[in-house]
Amino acid sequence: MATKRYFYSKGKRKTSIARARLYDKGEGNITINGKNFKEYFCSIYISNILKPLKLTNTDKLFDISLVVVGGGFSSQSDACRHAISKALVEYNPELRKSLKPEGLLTRDSRIKERKKPGLKRARRSPQWAKR
C-alpha cells in the first residue's frame, strides 16, 4: 500500500507545540492527538483552528492530523492554527499572500517571564511592613 503524500509543519504558542500533517486529496477530517477535533476542543477553539482553512477556501481539500503537547487549550489551538497556516504555505506558496496580512504566519512570541531572585514571582515583591 502506498502512503499518502502530506505537507508537514510545526507551530508554537507559549509552551504549546503542534505538529501538523496535511494529507493531500482528503475529505476535510481533522484529528488532534488521535481524537476528532470537535471532541478535543470547544466551539471557540474550533473556529480558531479552522480560520486559515476558511480564509484560503481549502477546508474540504485536506485530511489534517495534529499532535499537540504542552500548554492549555487556548495556546494549543493557537499552535494548531500556526502549524496549519505554515503547512498551507508549504502546499502552495501563493496562499502566503492571504495568510500573512491576517497574522497567521507570525509566531506569537509572548511567553511567561522568569522569576527574579528576591521576588515572589516575576515582578511581585514581598509585602512591605512599616512596623
Summary of the structure (lengths in Angstrom):
residues: 131
radius of gyration: 18.6
end to end distance: 78.6
largest distance: 78.6
contacts: 360
relative contact order: 0.22
helix: 34%
strand: 21%
